[in-house]
């Protein structure tokens, strides 16, 4: 999780670790998680810590779901992702409260050397 076992620049864990001054102790709590990448919907929750929801971006005129997708030939984060809109709220040491922000849903297979196609 710290990125210390990763090749430099190969994973987001390793990249983030170079930019972080304070690391909090991990929490061991139950996680509720659902995702449907095709429909661009998802939800995860850790009671008392974080709750996040993803949904499709909506066409501002018709309100219909809009499904942008990005495909990368070489990516350290993902190779293909569906873009959506998210709402996330946290409690505790790291405070976030946002709605209508970026989300991307993807399936990844990642090792310490990076994303595996």
Phi, psi and omega per residue, in radians:
X1 nan -0.452 -3.108
X2 -1.459 -0.247 -3.111
X3 1.465 -0.025 -3.088
X4 -1.145 -0.438 -3.130
X5 -1.627 0.065 -3.084
X6 -1.673 2.650 2.987
X7 -1.098 2.330 -3.128
X8 -0.908 2.222 3.118
X9 1.396 0.004 -3.049
X10 -1.486 -0.435 -3.101
X11 -2.377 2.738 3.097
X12 -1.150 -0.531 3.095
X13 -1.045 -0.795 -3.136
X14 -1.176 -0.750 3.136
X15 -1.094 -0.830 3.131
X16 -1.046 -0.676 -3.090
X17 -1.072 -0.443 3.131
X18 -1.388 -0.211 -3.086
X19 -1.935 0.032 -3.031
X20 -1.868 2.259 3.094
X21 -1.593 -0.626 -3.080
X22 -2.112 2.245 3.080
X23 -2.001 2.143 3.120
X24 -1.474 2.684 3.077
X25 -1.081 2.490 3.122
X26 -1.177 2.613 3.051
X27 -1.788 2.471 3.096
X28 -2.001 1.670 -3.060
X29 -2.402 2.721 3.068
X30 -1.120 2.501 3.125
X31 -2.074 2.275 2.987
X32 -1.733 2.216 -3.033
X33 -2.532 2.291 2.985
X34 -2.444 2.598 3.088
X35 -2.729 2.467 3.005
X36 -2.314 1.697 -3.045
X37 -1.082 -0.711 -3.132
X38 -1.056 -0.724 -3.137
X39 -1.533 -0.135 -3.102
X40 1.003 0.875 3.058
X41 -2.240 2.553 3.105
X42 -2.933 2.849 3.136
X43 -2.734 2.369 2.933
X44 -2.470 2.655 -3.072
X45 -2.639 2.394 2.933
X46 -2.174 1.930 -3.054
X47 -0.875 2.275 3.097
X48 1.338 0.030 -3.086
X49 -2.196 -0.996 -3.034
X50 -2.695 2.573 2.969
X51 -2.484 2.322 -3.108
X52 -2.452 2.535 3.137
X53 -2.339 2.409 3.062
X54 -2.079 2.521 3.097
X55 -2.621 2.895 3.137
X56 -1.095 2.635 2.955
X57 -1.189 2.441 -3.107
X58 -1.794 2.440 3.014
X59 -1.108 2.198 -3.064
X60 -1.178 -0.321 -3.135
X61 -1.608 -0.857 -3.040
X62 -1.699 -0.358 -3.073
X63 1.392 -0.044 3.136
X64 -1.247 2.630 3.086
X65 -1.069 2.431 3.088
X66 -2.047 2.308 -2.990
X67 -2.101 1.315 3.034
X68 -1.262 2.562 -3.117
X69 -2.414 2.509 3.118
X70 -2.109 2.362 3.080
X71 -2.143 2.201 3.134
X72 -1.933 2.395 3.083
X73 -1.215 -0.699 3.083
X74 -2.450 2.027 3.139
X75 -2.353 2.482 3.090
X76 -1.552 -0.218 -3.136
X77 -1.752 -0.783 3.133
X78 -2.870 2.963 3.059
X79 -1.847 -0.538 3.131
X80 -2.591 2.381 -3.123
X81 -2.575 2.532 2.989
X82 -1.593 2.310 -3.134
X83 -1.634 2.545 3.139
X84 -2.600 -2.889 3.127
X85 -2.033 2.536 -3.105
X86 -2.347 2.738 2.977
X87 -2.234 2.238 -3.138
X88 -2.408 2.357 3.059
X89 -2.355 2.386 3.122
X90 -2.184 2.844 3.027
X91 -2.302 2.670 3.078
X92 1.847 -2.594 -2.991
X93 -1.209 -0.463 3.132
X94 -2.035 1.836 -3.039
X95 -1.648 2.168 3.035
X96 -2.374 2.537 3.038
X97 -2.700 1.691 -3.124
X98 -2.434 2.701 3.044
X99 -2.485 2.700 -3.135
X100 1.130 0.573 -3.132
X101 -1.831 3.090 -3.112
X102 -1.145 2.504 2.947
X103 -2.485 2.632 2.924
X104 -2.438 2.424 -3.122
X105 -1.975 2.294 -3.072
X106 -2.712 2.746 2.974
X107 -1.827 2.271 3.117
X108 -2.265 2.608 2.953
X109 -2.118 1.954 -3.019
X110 -2.226 2.445 3.052
X111 -2.133 -3.097 3.084
X112 -1.161 -0.220 3.094
X113 -1.729 -0.021 3.079
X114 2.132 -2.931 -3.112
X115 -1.248 2.328 3.105
X116 -1.736 2.146 -3.133
X117 -1.115 nan nan
